[in-house]
């Protein structure tokens, strides 16, 4: 008696069972031919939708519905998570924002379901942080940017720009795992705008830009303030140093009650230090600088604020002491 090899018996067994179930080989072949083929071009979104993953695929001829399967990436295990009726898309809203998933799809009809498609990886998007705020002159050497922590974020990416309403023109300046960031690469008095993005290291998801906010550093107090002692003879010259350059002011003297024309005053001040008030605040040796007939005691005692002559407007950074 001839005996079939074991491998051949294993291959023929399911075919024989199918033929027995349908009564004839022809009926079995018709049923097998009617089962849809696996879908192609299965795609899952990569962090573009917050809180869900959209799965799409090409439709299969003869399919009336589709089964969707999901598994954790590299786990090798998949489970059925839903059914889509006659369309080539499915929204998975049962995702964990810190997990990358693999998705497969099977096409089905009344005769049964075909094989599963090739898998594709997808993951949920995350929210951008809220409440971004930048300090407005409270720090002299840096700008502090703060925000409210975002759920599912493991770190944050900070961006800086010059245009308040245009985050697209900003540049990346650093990453932090806490909800604040110190920006020390700035210039005193210069306005800056800031935005923040959330990042999830488990899925590599990056949020969109947060709301923006503007901030600036405090102007530094001038230092090394000096006043002339009798030279020149027509007034007092006050000099000081500061970040970005020093400054100089010449104030002509006059007889008591005489008005000095504005065009007699000479001044040479960089933009960042056009404020003698800060220079006087930093003077460590009052009483220095004595023009003929007047001294700094009179200068400090008879303080009257007037606008800076170059601008003609009153401002906290454009005023000086006028002792006359």
C-alpha positions as CSV (number, residue, x, y, z in Angstrom):
1,X,0.0,0.0,0.0
2,X,1.3,3.4,-1.0
3,X,1.5,6.0,1.7
4,X,1.7,9.8,1.0
5,X,4.6,11.7,2.5
6,X,3.7,13.6,5.7
7,X,4.3,17.0,4.2
8,X,2.0,16.3,1.3
9,X,-0.7,15.1,3.7
10,X,-0.6,18.3,5.7
11,X,-1.0,20.3,2.5
12,X,-3.9,18.3,1.1
13,X,-5.8,18.2,4.4
14,X,-7.4,21.7,4.4
15,X,-8.3,21.3,0.7
16,X,-10.0,18.0,1.3
17,X,-11.9,19.4,4.3
18,X,-13.1,22.4,2.1
19,X,-14.3,20.1,-0.7
20,X,-16.2,17.9,1.8
21,X,-17.9,21.0,3.3
22,X,-19.3,22.2,-0.1
23,X,-20.1,18.8,-1.5
24,X,-18.2,19.3,-4.7
25,X,-14.8,20.7,-5.8
26,X,-16.5,23.2,-8.1
27,X,-18.5,24.8,-5.3
28,X,-15.4,25.1,-3.2
29,X,-13.4,26.8,-5.9
30,X,-16.2,29.3,-6.5
31,X,-16.3,30.2,-2.8
32,X,-12.5,30.6,-2.7
33,X,-12.5,32.8,-5.8
34,X,-15.2,35.1,-4.3
35,X,-13.2,36.0,-1.2
36,X,-11.6,39.5,-1.6
37,X,-7.9,40.0,-1.9
38,X,-6.0,41.8,0.9
39,X,-6.2,45.7,0.6
40,X,-3.1,47.6,-0.6
41,X,-1.6,51.0,0.3
42,X,-2.6,50.9,4.0
43,X,-1.5,54.2,5.6
44,X,-1.8,55.4,9.2
45,X,-1.3,59.0,10.3
46,X,1.9,60.0,12.1
47,X,1.0,62.4,14.8
48,X,-1.0,64.8,12.5
49,X,-4.3,64.3,14.5
50,X,-4.5,64.9,18.3
51,X,-6.1,62.0,20.1
52,X,-6.6,59.6,17.2
53,X,-5.0,57.8,14.2
54,X,-6.6,57.7,10.8
55,X,-6.1,54.5,8.8
56,X,-6.7,54.5,5.0
57,X,-6.4,51.9,2.2
58,X,-7.3,51.2,-1.4
59,X,-10.7,49.6,-1.9
60,X,-10.9,46.0,-3.0
61,X,-13.2,44.7,-5.7
62,X,-16.0,42.5,-4.3
63,X,-15.4,43.7,-0.7
64,X,-18.4,45.0,1.2
65,X,-16.7,45.6,4.6
66,X,-13.3,45.6,6.1
67,X,-11.8,44.4,9.4
68,X,-9.1,46.6,11.0
69,X,-6.4,45.1,13.2
70,X,-4.0,46.8,15.5
71,X,-0.9,45.9,17.5
72,X,1.9,47.7,19.4
73,X,4.8,48.2,17.1
74,X,7.3,45.3,17.1
75,X,5.1,43.2,19.4
76,X,4.0,40.8,16.6
77,X,0.5,40.5,18.1
78,X,-2.6,42.0,16.5
79,X,-6.2,42.3,17.6
80,X,-9.4,43.2,15.8
81,X,-10.4,46.8,16.8
82,X,-13.2,47.7,14.4
83,X,-15.0,47.3,11.1
84,X,-15.5,49.8,8.3
85,X,-18.4,49.3,6.0
86,X,-17.6,49.8,2.4
87,X,-15.2,52.7,2.7
88,X,-11.4,52.9,2.7
89,X,-10.8,54.6,6.0
90,X,-11.1,54.1,9.8
91,X,-10.5,56.5,12.7
92,X,-9.0,54.8,15.8
93,X,-9.8,57.0,18.8
94,X,-8.7,54.4,21.4
95,X,-5.0,55.2,21.2
96,X,-2.4,56.0,23.8
97,X,-0.5,59.2,22.8
98,X,2.8,57.6,24.0
99,X,2.5,54.4,21.9
100,X,3.3,53.6,18.3
101,X,0.9,51.2,16.7
102,X,1.0,48.9,13.6
103,X,-2.3,48.6,11.6
104,X,-3.4,45.9,9.1
105,X,-6.7,45.6,7.2
106,X,-8.6,42.6,5.8
107,X,-11.3,42.8,3.1
108,X,-14.5,40.8,3.5
109,X,-17.8,39.9,1.9
110,X,-20.6,37.4,2.4
111,X,-18.2,34.6,1.3
112,X,-15.6,35.4,4.0
113,X,-12.6,37.6,4.6
114,X,-9.3,37.6,2.7
115,X,-5.8,37.8,4.2
116,X,-4.5,40.7,6.2
117,X,-2.7,43.5,4.4
118,X,0.8,44.6,5.0
119,X,1.2,46.7,8.2
120,X,1.8,50.4,8.6
121,X,2.9,52.4,11.7
122,X,0.8,55.3,13.1
123,X,0.6,57.3,16.3
124,X,-1.5,60.1,17.8
125,X,-0.6,63.8,17.8
126,X,-0.1,65.8,21.0
127,X,-1.3,69.2,22.1
128,X,0.9,72.3,22.1
129,X,1.6,74.0,25.5
130,X,-0.7,76.8,26.5
131,X,-0.2,80.1,28.3
132,X,3.2,81.0,26.8
133,X,4.6,84.1,28.5
134,X,7.9,86.0,28.1
135,X,9.3,88.4,30.8
136,X,9.1,92.1,30.0
137,X,12.3,93.7,31.3
138,X,12.3,92.0,34.7
139,X,15.7,90.4,34.1
140,X,18.9,92.3,33.0
141,X,20.8,89.3,31.5
142,X,18.1,87.1,30.0
143,X,14.5,86.6,29.1
144,X,12.4,84.0,30.9
145,X,9.8,82.1,28.9
146,X,7.2,80.1,30.8
147,X,4.1,78.0,29.8
148,X,1.6,75.5,31.1
149,X,2.7,71.8,30.7
150,X,1.0,69.9,28.0
151,X,-0.3,66.3,28.5
152,X,1.8,63.5,26.9
153,X,4.7,65.9,26.3
154,X,8.2,64.6,27.4
155,X,10.0,67.8,26.4
156,X,9.5,71.2,24.8
157,X,11.2,73.0,21.9
158,X,11.5,76.7,22.1
159,X,11.5,79.1,19.1
160,X,12.4,82.8,18.9
161,X,11.6,85.3,16.2
162,X,11.3,89.0,15.4
163,X,7.8,89.1,14.0
164,X,5.1,88.6,16.7
165,X,2.5,87.2,14.3
166,X,4.7,85.0,12.2
167,X,6.0,81.8,14.0
168,X,7.0,80.4,10.6
169,X,9.9,82.8,10.5
170,X,11.2,81.9,14.0
171,X,14.3,79.8,14.7
172,X,14.7,76.9,17.1
173,X,16.9,78.0,20.1
174,X,16.7,75.1,22.6
175,X,14.9,72.2,24.3
176,X,13.9,71.7,27.9
177,X,12.1,69.1,29.9
178,X,10.5,71.6,32.2
179,X,7.9,74.3,31.6
180,X,10.2,77.3,31.4
181,X,13.3,78.4,29.4
182,X,15.9,81.1,30.0
183,X,17.1,82.8,26.8
184,X,20.4,84.6,27.4
185,X,21.4,85.2,23.8
186,X,19.6,88.5,23.5
187,X,20.3,92.3,23.5
188,X,19.1,94.7,26.1
189,X,15.9,96.6,25.2
190,X,15.5,94.6,21.9
191,X,11.9,93.0,21.6
192,X,11.7,89.3,20.8
193,X,8.8,86.9,20.2
194,X,8.6,83.3,21.5
195,X,6.7,80.1,20.6
196,X,6.9,76.6,22.1
197,X,6.2,73.1,20.7
198,X,5.5,69.9,22.6
199,X,7.5,66.7,21.9
200,X,6.9,63.1,22.8
201,X,10.1,61.0,22.8
202,X,8.1,57.7,22.7
203,X,6.4,58.3,19.4
204,X,8.5,61.3,18.1
205,X,5.2,63.3,17.8
206,X,5.7,67.1,17.6
207,X,2.8,69.5,18.2
208,X,2.1,72.7,16.3
209,X,3.2,76.1,17.5
210,X,1.8,77.4,20.8
211,X,0.5,80.9,21.2
212,X,3.2,83.5,20.9
213,X,4.3,86.2,23.4
214,X,6.8,89.0,23.3
215,X,9.5,89.9,25.8
216,X,12.7,91.9,26.3
217,X,15.6,92.3,28.6
218,X,16.0,95.1,31.1
219,X,18.3,97.9,30.1
220,X,21.6,97.7,32.0
221,X,22.5,100.5,34.5
222,X,25.3,102.7,33.2
223,X,28.6,102.5,35.1
224,X,31.8,104.7,35.6
225,X,29.8,107.9,35.7
226,X,32.1,111.0,35.7
227,X,31.5,114.7,35.6
228,X,33.9,117.5,34.5
229,X,35.5,119.8,37.1
230,X,35.6,123.3,35.6
231,X,36.6,122.2,32.1
232,X,35.1,123.1,29.8
233,X,34.3,126.5,31.2
234,X,30.9,126.8,29.6
235,X,29.2,123.9,31.3
236,X,29.4,120.4,32.8
237,X,30.2,117.3,30.7
238,X,29.0,114.0,32.1
239,X,30.4,110.7,30.8
240,X,29.4,107.1,31.5
241,X,29.9,103.6,30.2
242,X,27.4,100.8,29.5
243,X,26.7,97.7,27.6
244,X,26.8,98.4,23.9
245,X,28.8,101.7,24.4
246,X,29.0,104.7,26.7
247,X,27.5,108.1,26.5
248,X,28.3,111.8,26.9
249,X,26.2,114.9,27.7
250,X,27.3,118.6,27.6
251,X,25.1,121.1,29.4
252,X,26.0,124.8,28.9
253,X,25.9,127.1,31.9
254,X,24.1,130.5,32.0
255,X,23.4,133.3,34.3
256,X,20.7,132.9,36.8
257,X,17.3,133.3,35.1
258,X,18.7,133.2,31.6
259,X,17.3,130.6,29.2
260,X,19.8,128.5,27.2
261,X,18.8,128.0,23.6
262,X,18.3,124.3,22.7
263,X,20.8,124.6,19.8
264,X,23.6,125.4,22.3
265,X,23.4,121.9,23.9
266,X,25.6,119.2,22.6
267,X,24.9,115.5,23.1
268,X,26.4,112.2,21.8
269,X,24.5,109.2,23.1
270,X,24.0,105.7,21.6
271,X,20.4,104.6,21.3
272,X,20.7,102.2,24.3
273,X,21.9,104.9,26.7
274,X,20.0,108.1,25.9
275,X,18.9,108.5,29.5
276,X,21.0,110.6,31.9
277,X,18.6,109.7,34.8
278,X,20.1,106.1,34.9
279,X,23.6,107.6,34.8
280,X,22.9,109.8,37.8
281,X,21.4,106.9,39.6
282,X,24.6,105.0,39.2
283,X,26.9,107.9,40.3
284,X,28.9,106.7,43.2
285,X,30.7,110.0,44.1
286,X,28.1,112.8,44.2
287,X,29.6,116.3,44.4
288,X,32.1,115.8,41.5
289,X,31.8,118.0,38.4
290,X,31.8,121.7,39.1
291,X,31.3,124.2,36.4
292,X,31.9,127.9,37.1
293,X,29.4,129.1,39.7
294,X,27.5,125.8,40.0
295,X,28.0,122.4,41.6
296,X,26.3,119.0,41.6
297,X,24.8,119.7,45.0
298,X,22.7,122.3,43.2
299,X,22.2,119.7,40.4
300,X,20.7,117.1,42.7
301,X,18.7,119.6,44.8
302,X,17.0,121.4,41.9
303,X,15.8,118.4,39.9
304,X,13.3,119.2,37.2
305,X,12.4,116.7,34.5
306,X,12.3,118.0,30.9
307,X,12.1,116.1,27.6
308,X,15.2,115.1,25.8
309,X,15.9,117.8,23.2
310,X,16.6,115.4,20.3
311,X,13.1,113.8,20.4
312,X,11.0,116.5,22.1
313,X,8.9,113.9,23.8
314,X,8.7,112.7,27.4
315,X,9.7,109.0,28.0
316,X,11.2,107.0,30.8
317,X,14.4,106.5,28.7
318,X,14.6,109.9,27.1
319,X,14.7,112.3,30.0
320,X,17.6,114.0,31.8
321,X,18.2,116.1,34.9
322,X,18.0,119.9,34.3
323,X,19.4,121.8,37.3
324,X,19.0,125.2,35.7
